[in-house]
């Protein structure tokens, strides 16, 4: 059974679930990954790139997390990570 997110993530996950294009499921973690590690914490989510607001979501989240205040930067980084590309061999076998 999949455990829900740690309580510290509740408000952030609720916010991300309302962002247009963020893909949410009906599972306990709602399709959003998170963890608290010795080096810090992270949250991982997927965007529906067919949604016309997907690029706007990336731009807005990037601005808030990376550049909201140049004098007092947040201790956060938005790092968009594309999924691995499909190999030509996988395309040929399908």
Buried (B, 14 or more C-beta within 10 A) or exposed (E): EEEEBEEEBEEBBEEBBEBEBBBBEEEEBBBBEBEEEEEEEEBEBBBBEEBEBBEEBBEBBBEEBEEEEEEEEEEBEBEEEEEEEEEEEEEEEE
